[in-house]
Amino acid sequence: MEDLLSRVREAGVVGAGGAGFPTHVKLKGGVEHLILNGAECEPLLEVDQHLAEAHGEELLEAMNLLVSRLGALEGILAFKGKYKGVLEVLGRGIGRYPKLRLHVLPNVYPAGDEQVLVYEATGRIVPEGGIPLEVGAVVINVETLYNVSRALEGLPVTHKYLTVCGEVARPSTIRVPVGVSFAQAVDVCGGAVVGDWVAVDGGPMMGRVVEDPSEPVVKTTKGIIVLPRDHPLVVSKMRKLPEMMRLAKTACCHCMLCTDLCPRYLLGHKLRPDKLMRLAAYNDTCEKDAMSTEAFLCCECGMCEVACVMGLQPWKLNRELKLRMSRQGIRNPHRSSPGEVNPFRRYRGFPTGKLLGRLGLGKYGAVHTDLREAVDFPWGKLVLKFKQHIGSPAVPLVSPGDTVSPGQLVARPEGEVSAGVHAPLAGVVVELLGDRMVIQVS
């Protein structure tokens, strides 16, 4: 087990989406259920689907090895039922691994949320403010498992798979060196077909708007959605909290739809976005048990905004409340373990197709990407950030003028919760800029 974790750490493997938690740390705890998150519930993203279909046997072998090394009872490979090709590929080989099983998920948002996925796959409810490990589960996504598989062969994380879609000439899922710019990734896909464009880094629900096309791709970049600057989704994401709260005071009709569709509330957690909106707008909810600390339970999935008939954004309020309370030293006091989920939960999953329509992205959802693993492009330079993960940033091991080779460790991990950075391509270090290095590709 120690050898496996060492190899994963040496390869710089982190969660390939989301916060980027170092994988060697995540795999340390005792676990009963190892769950492979293949839901890819953010609309338009197709990385994990392509990887599972193209590298299914490698994923099965790596999953089986992890289950054995962790002493887990089972490994659960969870994919949506609509991923027919993936289920066919994995279904052909999974019979050779007695401790592995496929779990078919509904095509709803957010099926890939860790806590939602744990309940769907095991029937266990993660406590309020908790993590899957508290109910004996660990969740990793498909690209992370693929990187673990490569790490066991001595291959570090140097490249990233990402879906580039939206207003581009050739929507594709591509494999690119870590450190290329968003602009270069878009150019690989034929370039943008609109003039004044911005990118959504990640999925349309939880992704952030990137206005600078020179932004570098990091280990957690999952998708680049190219949109016109005036697209309603972009306008919504860039709306500041004071403006949203001003709108809330005049437009919120207290219908409770945001709470009725909140994934955490449906799991039995005491998170009620409608009460928090009232509390912030009017300093009162007419109920004695509503507390601003409920905001700590919010995963910021954005479902409340989609549910709201007025287009309000309770998740932005929750994010701000969490920041303010944390600065004041207030910690999450909510630790209840629900005995059962909301009785209406099964009827309140939000269909992905309907979600795309609600977001104004329907025309992009009709175009599926192809997988391009071999990309020939004049990269010019790479910008490698030292912090591409949760935890301490990596510490540079090279100086300007040094020549580096593909796969070379150029920044070492600092402490246990950290991850190293490796050179994707041969080149020369031209700059160290505080939180990043620049490599001129040979």
C-alpha positions in Angstrom: 0.0 0.0 0.0 2.8 2.4 0.9 4.5 1.8 -2.5 1.2 2.6 -4.3 0.7 5.8 -2.3 4.3 6.8 -2.9 4.0 6.4 -6.7 0.7 8.4 -6.7 2.4 11.1 -4.7 5.5 11.1 -6.8 3.4 11.4 -10.0 1.6 14.5 -8.7 -1.9 13.0 -8.9 -4.7 15.2 -7.6 -8.4 15.3 -8.2 -8.8 16.0 -11.9 -11.8 18.2 -11.3 -13.1 20.4 -8.5 -10.7 21.4 -5.8 -7.9 19.1 -6.7 -7.3 17.2 -3.4 -4.0 15.3 -3.5 -5.0 11.7 -4.3 -2.4 10.1 -2.1 -4.0 11.7 1.0 -7.5 10.7 -0.1 -6.5 7.1 -0.5 -5.0 6.8 3.0 -8.1 6.3 5.1 -9.9 3.0 5.8 -12.7 2.6 3.3 -15.5 0.2 2.7 -16.7 1.6 -0.7 -14.5 3.0 -3.3 -16.7 4.9 -5.8 -15.7 5.9 -9.3 -17.6 9.1 -10.1 -18.4 8.8 -13.8 -21.5 10.9 -13.6 -19.9 14.0 -15.1 -23.1 15.8 -14.2 -22.1 19.2 -15.4 -23.8 19.6 -18.8 -21.5 19.8 -21.9 -18.5 18.1 -20.3 -17.5 14.8 -21.8 -13.9 14.0 -20.6 -14.8 11.1 -18.3 -17.2 9.6 -20.8 -14.5 9.5 -23.5 -11.8 8.2 -21.1 -14.0 5.4 -19.8 -14.9 4.3 -23.3 -11.3 4.5 -24.7 -9.4 3.2 -21.6 -12.0 1.0 -19.9 -9.7 -2.0 -19.3 -7.0 0.2 -17.7 -9.6 1.8 -15.4 -11.0 -1.6 -14.3 -7.5 -2.9 -13.5 -6.6 0.2 -11.6 -9.9 0.2 -9.7 -9.5 -3.5 -8.8 -6.0 -2.8 -7.5 -7.1 0.1 -5.4 -10.0 -1.9 -3.9 -7.5 -4.7 -3.0 -4.9 -2.3 -1.6 -7.4 -0.3 0.5 -9.1 -3.5 1.8 -12.4 -2.2 0.6 -15.5 -4.3 0.4 -16.3 -3.2 -3.1 -15.5 -0.8 -5.9 -18.5 0.9 -7.5 -18.3 2.3 -11.0 -21.1 4.9 -11.3 -22.1 6.1 -14.7 -25.3 7.6 -16.1 -27.5 5.2 -18.0 -27.3 7.5 -21.1 -23.6 6.6 -21.5 -24.4 3.5 -23.5 -20.9 3.1 -25.0 -19.2 3.3 -21.6 -21.6 0.8 -20.0 -21.0 -1.6 -22.9 -17.2 -1.4 -22.6 -17.1 -1.7 -18.9 -19.8 -4.4 -18.8 -17.7 -6.6 -21.1 -14.8 -6.7 -18.7 -16.2 -6.1 -15.2 -17.1 -9.8 -14.8 -13.4 -10.6 -14.3 -13.4 -8.5 -11.1 -15.6 -10.0 -8.4 -15.3 -6.9 -6.1 -16.3 -4.4 -8.8 -19.9 -3.5 -9.8 -21.5 -1.0 -12.1 -24.1 1.4 -10.8 -26.4 3.2 -13.2 -27.3 6.8 -12.4 -30.2 8.9 -13.6 -29.5 11.7 -16.1 -30.1 14.5 -13.6 -28.2 17.3 -12.0 -26.2 17.1 -9.7 -25.8 13.3 -9.9 -22.0 13.7 -9.6 -22.0 15.6 -6.3 -20.0 13.5 -3.9 -22.7 13.3 -1.2 -25.5 12.7 -3.7 -23.4 10.0 -5.4 -22.6 8.2 -2.1 -26.3 8.0 -1.3 -27.2 6.8 -4.8 -24.5 4.1 -4.8 -24.6 2.9 -1.2 -27.8 4.2 0.4 -25.7 6.0 3.1 -26.2 9.7 4.0 -23.1 11.7 4.6 -23.6 13.8 7.8 -24.1 17.6 7.6 -20.8 19.3 6.9 -19.1 15.8 6.5 -17.2 13.9 3.9 -17.8 10.5 2.3 -15.2 8.9 4.5 -17.4 9.4 7.5 -19.8 6.7 6.0 -16.9 4.5 4.8 -16.7 5.8 1.2 -14.1 7.4 -0.9 -14.9 9.0 -4.3 -12.5 9.6 -7.2 -13.3 10.7 -10.7 -12.5 8.9 -13.9 -9.5 11.0 -15.0 -8.0 10.8 -11.5 -8.2 7.0 -11.7 -6.7 7.1 -15.1 -3.8 9.2 -13.7 -3.4 6.7 -10.9 -3.1 3.9 -13.4 -0.4 5.8 -15.3 1.4 6.7 -12.0 1.7 3.0 -11.2 3.6 2.7 -14.5 5.9 5.6 -13.4 4.3 8.2 -15.5 3.6 11.6 -13.8 0.7 14.0 -14.5 1.9 16.2 -17.4 -1.2 16.5 -19.6 -4.8 17.3 -19.1 -8.0 16.2 -20.8 -10.6 18.9 -21.3 -13.7 19.5 -23.3 -13.7 22.7 -25.4 -17.1 23.6 -26.6 -19.6 26.3 -27.1 -18.8 28.9 -29.8 -15.8 27.1 -31.3 -15.4 25.8 -34.8 -14.8 22.2 -33.8 -16.0 21.2 -30.3 -13.6 18.5 -29.0 -12.4 16.7 -26.0 -8.6 17.1 -26.2 -5.4 16.1 -24.4 -3.1 19.0 -23.9 0.0 19.7 -21.9 -0.6 21.3 -18.5 0.2 25.0 -18.7 -1.1 25.8 -22.2 -3.3 28.9 -22.3 -7.1 28.9 -22.7 -6.6 30.7 -26.0 -4.3 27.9 -27.3 -6.8 25.2 -26.3 -9.5 27.1 -28.2 -7.3 27.5 -31.2 -6.7 23.7 -31.2 -10.4 23.4 -31.7 -10.5 25.7 -34.7 -10.8 28.9 -32.8 -13.8 30.9 -31.5 -16.5 31.7 -33.9 -17.6 34.9 -32.1 -15.6 38.0 -31.6 -15.9 39.2 -28.0 -15.8 35.9 -26.2 -15.1 34.7 -22.6 -14.7 31.2 -21.3 -16.4 29.3 -18.5 -13.7 27.3 -16.7 -15.5 24.0 -15.8 -19.1 23.3 -16.2 -21.9 25.9 -16.8 -23.3 25.4 -13.2 -20.2 25.6 -11.0 -17.6 26.9 -13.4 -16.1 30.4 -13.2 -15.9 33.1 -15.9 -12.4 33.6 -17.4 -11.9 36.8 -19.3 -8.1 36.6 -19.8 -7.4 34.1 -22.7 -3.8 33.7 -21.4 -5.1 31.9 -18.3 -3.2 28.6 -18.1 -4.7 25.2 -18.0 -4.1 23.4 -14.7 -4.6 19.9 -13.4 -8.2 20.6 -12.4 -9.3 22.3 -15.6 -12.2 20.1 -16.9 -13.7 22.2 -19.6 -13.6 25.4 -21.5 -17.0 26.7 -22.7 -16.6 29.6 -25.1 -19.5 32.0 -24.9 -20.3 35.6 -26.1 -19.7 38.1 -23.3 -23.4 39.0 -23.3 -24.7 35.5 -23.0 -27.2 35.2 -20.1 -25.1 32.6 -18.3 -22.1 34.9 -18.3 -24.1 37.9 -17.2 -25.5 35.9 -14.4 -22.2 34.6 -13.2 -20.7 38.0 -13.2 -23.5 39.6 -11.3 -22.2 41.0 -8.0 -23.8 40.1 -4.7 -25.1 43.6 -3.8 -27.0 43.7 -7.1 -28.4 40.3 -6.5 -29.6 41.1 -3.0 -31.1 44.4 -4.2 -33.1 42.3 -6.7 -34.0 39.8 -4.0 -35.6 42.5 -1.8 -38.0 43.4 -4.6 -38.4 40.2 -6.6 -38.2 37.2 -4.1 -41.7 35.8 -3.8 -40.8 33.3 -1.0 -42.0 30.4 -3.1 -39.5 28.0 -1.5 -38.6 26.4 -4.9 -34.9 27.0 -4.2 -35.2 24.9 -1.0 -37.4 22.3 -2.6 -34.8 21.5 -5.3 -31.7 21.9 -3.1 -29.7 18.7 -3.3 -28.5 19.0 0.3 -32.0 19.7 1.7 -33.2 16.6 -0.2 -30.6 14.5 1.5 -32.1 15.5 4.8 -29.6 18.3 5.7 -31.0 21.4 7.3 -30.1 23.8 4.5 -33.0 26.1 3.5 -31.9 28.7 0.9 -35.3 30.5 1.0 -34.9 31.2 4.8 -31.4 32.5 4.3 -32.5 34.9 1.5 -35.2 36.2 3.8 -32.7 36.5 6.7 -30.3 38.6 4.5 -33.0 40.7 2.9 -35.2 41.4 5.9 -33.2 40.3 9.0 -36.1 38.0 9.8 -37.6 34.7 8.5 -40.6 34.6 10.8 -39.2 31.4 12.1 -37.1 30.9 15.3 -34.9 28.1 14.1 -33.4 29.6 10.9 -29.7 30.5 11.3 -27.1 32.0 8.9 -24.8 29.2 9.8 -26.9 26.9 7.5 -24.9 28.5 4.7 -21.9 26.2 5.6 -23.9 23.3 4.3 -24.2 24.8 0.8 -22.1 23.1 -1.9 -22.7 26.0 -4.3 -24.1 23.8 -7.1 -26.3 26.5 -8.4 -29.5 24.4 -8.4 -31.3 27.1 -6.3 -30.7 29.7 -9.1 -32.1 27.3 -11.7 -35.1 26.7 -9.6 -35.8 30.4 -8.9 -38.5 31.8 -11.2 -36.9 35.3 -10.6 -33.4 34.2 -11.5 -32.0 35.0 -8.0 -28.8 33.4 -6.7 -29.0 32.1 -3.1 -25.8 30.2 -3.6 -23.9 33.5 -4.0 -25.3 34.7 -0.7 -24.3 31.4 0.9 -20.8 31.7 -0.4 -20.5 35.3 1.0 -21.9 34.2 4.4 -19.4 31.4 4.6 -16.5 33.7 3.8 -17.6 36.4 6.4 -18.3 33.9 9.2 -15.0 32.1 8.6 -13.1 35.4 8.8 -14.8 36.0 12.2 -13.7 32.6 13.4 -17.2 31.1 13.2 -17.2 27.4 12.2 -19.9 25.1 11.0 -22.0 24.0 14.0 -24.2 21.7 11.9 -23.2 18.0 12.3 -26.5 16.1 12.3 -26.7 12.7 10.7 -30.1 12.4 8.9 -31.8 9.1 9.3 -33.6 9.4 6.0 -33.7 11.5 2.9 -36.6 13.8 2.0 -39.6 11.7 0.9 -40.0 13.6 -2.3 -36.3 13.4 -3.3 -36.8 10.8 -6.0 -39.2 13.1 -7.9 -37.0 16.2 -7.8 -34.0 15.4 -9.8 -33.5 18.0 -12.5 -33.1 16.5 -16.0 -29.9 17.6 -17.8 -31.7 18.4 -21.1 -34.1 20.7 -19.3 -31.2 22.3 -17.4 -29.4 23.1 -20.7 -32.5 24.7 -22.0 -32.9 26.8 -18.8 -29.3 27.9 -19.1 -29.6 28.9 -22.8 -27.1 26.3 -23.8 -29.5 23.9 -25.7 -27.8 24.2 -29.1 -24.4 23.3 -27.7 -25.8 20.2 -26.0 -26.9 18.8 -29.3 -23.2 18.6 -30.5 -21.1 15.8 -29.0 -17.4 16.1 -29.0 -14.8 13.7 -30.5 -11.8 12.6 -28.5 -8.4 13.8 -29.7 -5.6 12.4 -27.6 -2.8 13.3 -30.1 -2.7 17.0 -30.6 0.0 18.6 -32.8 0.2 22.3 -32.0 3.1 24.9 -31.7 2.6 25.5 -28.0 5.4 28.1 -27.7 5.4 28.4 -23.9 3.8 26.8 -20.9 2.8 28.5 -17.7 3.0 26.1 -14.7 1.3 27.2 -11.5 2.9 25.9 -8.3 -0.5 25.5 -6.6 -2.9 23.4 -8.7 -4.5 21.6 -5.8 -5.8 22.0 -2.2 -3.0 22.4 0.3 0.5 23.9 0.2 1.9 25.1 -3.2 4.8 23.2 -4.7 8.3 24.6 -4.3 10.4 25.2 -7.5 13.4 23.1 -8.1 14.7 24.8 -11.2 15.9 28.3 -12.1 15.7 30.6 -15.2 18.0 29.2 -17.9 17.7 25.6 -16.8 16.8 23.0 -19.5 14.0 20.6 -18.5 12.9 17.3 -20.1 9.4 15.8 -20.4 8.2 14.3 -17.1 10.9 16.0 -15.0 9.9 17.2 -11.5 10.2 21.0 -11.6 8.5 21.8 -8.4 8.4 19.5 -5.4 5.5 19.0 -3.0 5.7 21.0 0.3 4.3 18.9 3.1 1.9 16.0 3.1 -1.0 17.9 1.6 0.6 19.1 -1.5 1.5 17.9 -5.0 4.5 18.2 -7.3 4.6 19.7 -10.7 6.3 18.0 -13.7 7.4 19.5 -17.0 5.0 18.3 -19.8 7.4 19.0 -22.6 11.1 19.7 -23.2 12.2 23.3 -23.0 14.0 26.0 -21.1 12.8 27.8 -17.9 12.6 31.5 -18.8 10.9 33.0 -15.7 9.8 32.3 -12.2 7.0 34.6 -11.3 6.1 34.1 -7.7 3.2 31.6 -8.1 4.3 30.1 -11.4 7.0 29.3 -13.8 7.3 29.9 -17.6 8.9 27.3 -19.8 9.8 28.0 -23.4 9.1 24.8 -25.3 11.9 23.5 -27.5 
